[in-house]
Structure formats: structure tokens, C-alpha cells
Amino acid sequence: MAFSSMNSAIAAHCWKTLRLIATDMDGTLTRQGKFSADLLQALEHLSAANIPVLIVTGRSAGWVSGLVNYLPVQGAIAENGGLYYPADKEQPVFLSTIADMTTHRQQLADTYQCLKSEFSQIHESADNCFRLTDWTFDNRDLTIHQLERLNALCTSMDWGFTYSSVQCHIKPRSQDKATGLIQVLHDYFPQYQPEQVLTVGDSPNDASLYNPLYLSNPKIELIPASAGGLR
């Protein structure tokens, strides 16, 4: 989805009340998987207008820790609400409570192997080795029925499951984008009310950002033409 589409949609909202934008990345800020010059310029304009931008993505801790240092944003939430990277700090803030990381990663690996025993075609995502709170595998060639089955299997093993246009995620059950965003807003942006925060996304893992039980705020859901069966 071209950023110009997002920019036009934002322009339709009342700028007098808009104070912060929380946006997905892949398929929302990217064009064919890449950042554009238009995007960088728009982020610069928003920064100049004192409208902070937070990226809220399913991408890995490793990827996001680099991005937040190069983009003109206030911070980024990685792994669908697992961690927060403030732009002015080197270390992330964990949004999910994990008692022991080694044990957690092993449990995720064991769960993935259980899924793979039924779905032999799934493959670990290239960025999974850079993750801390969740485990991902590519979602190519998976049908809605198969995604529903994967969700049921994860639930039976006391894990959460979600997917985007890129990946499937095994994650802690309480971990999602809205929960992470609410915590970040409370801890880092207490001056803003929910109705002053615009949330933007395009995939099933963005769904919690549109749930009024979590956030009663302006929302934009961008539906890419390539969504196909994954919608």
C-alpha cells in the first residue's frame, strides 16, 4: 500500500485533535517491501509538526532495533507488542513478562516443532533468529482453514497465534499490538488521550488496534490488493 494512500486518509481526519500516529510497517508504510522517499519526507513533516509517529510492527527485535535509530520516529513496538524501542534509548523495554528467556525460546521452539509435525510445509522465517518474545514462520501457501487450525493448535498448547501478510507468529497469549501500544502510551505519552491517537494497519495482526474495547480512537485499515485469501 503506497504511503500516499495513508497520507490522504490521515488528511481527512481533524488535525486539531490528532496528536500521535501509531502505524503498522509492512504493507502500510512500504511499497513493494521498501521505504520510499515520499515516506521519509512525510515522517519528517510529521516530526516538524510535532506529531510523534510510533511504528507498531510484527517484525523482530533485531530488525526494529536498527530501524528506530535511522527513521525520524519517536519509537517502535516490535514483535506484535513484545518490546518497545524508544528512539532515545539503546535498550528495549519488554512489554511482555518473560521469567527466563532461554526457557521461553525453547518452549517456542518445541511448539513450532509440534506445528511442523502436522504442517511439514512451514519454514522458519529468516528473521526468527533475531526474535526474543515470539517465533515466526512464513505464511506462504497457507489457506484460511490451515491458519485456523494453526490457531487452534497454539491455543491448545496455551500460546497465542496471529499472522500478517508476511509471517505467522507463535506468541504469549496476552501479547498483541493494542496491549503493547496502551502500555507505551501510558508510560511514555501520558499527555495524549486515546481519541488523539490515530492507529493504522492492514493485516490480521493489526486487528486489536481496531478493537474499541482496547482503543476508542480514530483508525485506518488499509486493505492491500494482494491480501487475497489471507483476509
C-alpha positions, -999 to +999 in steps of 0.1 A: +000+000+000+016+033-011+022+057+017+004+084-003-028+065+004-022+066+041-012+102+039-045+111+021-065+092+046-048+109+075-055+143+059-093+135+061-091+135+099-093+166+120-057+178+125-068+198+155-073+167+176-047+144+161-016+142+184+001+109+177+002+082+149+007+045+157+012+026+124+020-008+112+050-011+088+049-039+062+022-032+036+013+001+053+045+022+052+062+002+025+059+000-013+067-035-025+086-041+007+107-009+006+106+025+022+101+053-003+113+089-005+077+101+000+075+081+033+107+096+047+096+131+037+061+126+053+078+114+085+099+145+085+069+167+080+050+150+109+081+154+131+082+191+122+045+194+130+052+179+165+031+148+157+050+118+170+049+086+150+052+052+166+058+021+144+038-009+157+051-040+138+053-077+140+089-076+128+117-089+150+136-072+178+168-073+158+152-056+128+134-029+148+163-020+170+181-009+138+152+009+122+143+031+151+178+046+150+175+056+114+139+067+109+125+100+122+101+083+146+096+085+184+099+048+189+088+014+177+070-016+191+083-049+179+070-085+177+034-076+179+036-059+213+065-078+228+091-050+231+093-012+228+123+006+214+123+043+224+142+064+199+163+080+226+175+048+243+198+020+233+180-008+252+144-021+246+117-022+272+100-056+275+062-053+273+056-090+278+066-106+311+091-134+305+107-150+335+136-168+317+144-161+281+163-193+275+133-214+287+109-192+268+128-196+235+130-234+240+093-236+247+085-216+215+108-239+195+091-270+209+057-255+200+069-248+164+081-284+161+046-296+172+030-275+144+056-287+119+047-323+126+012-316+111+023-289+087+055-301+072+055-273+045+060-245+070+095-230+073+111-208+100+112-171+090+146-157+081+144-132+109+134-157+136+169-159+150+167-121+158+135-126+179+130-126+216+093-129+226+078-147+197+085-174+170+077-169+133+074-189+102+065-179+066+028-180+058+031-186+020+007-212+006-013-215+038-051-214+034-076-198+058-086-232+070-050-241+078-044-208+096-075-215+117-061-250+125-027-235+135-045-211+157-064-239+174-032-259+179-014-230+195-044-223+218-044-259+229-008-255+239-016-222+258+001-200+232-013-171+211-012-171+173-016-144+147-004-137+112+003-108+088+008-106+051+043-118+057+045-142+087+027-164+112+035-157+149+036-180+179+034-157+209+024-153+245-014-153+246-017-118+261+007-102+237-008-081+209-003-047+193-031-029+212-019-041+246+016-031+239+006+003+225-016+011+255+013+003+278+037+025+258+011+054+257+006+052+295+043+051+303+058+074+276+030+096+263+005+101+292-003+136+278-023+121+250-059+108+252-069+077+231-091+099+208-059+118+199-041+087+187-046+075+151-039+038+145-031+025+110-027-011+097-035-036+070-033-072+083-050-096+108-023-090+134-034-053+134-069-062+144-065-054+181-057-018+171-093-015+158-110-031+188-130-004+207-126-024+239-088-016+237-087+018+220-115+042+213-096+063+188-095+071+151-085+041+129-075+035+094-074-001+080-056-003+047-066-034+026-039-042+001-049-057-033-026-086-026-044-096+006-063-124-012-071-154+010-052-140+039-080-116+046 
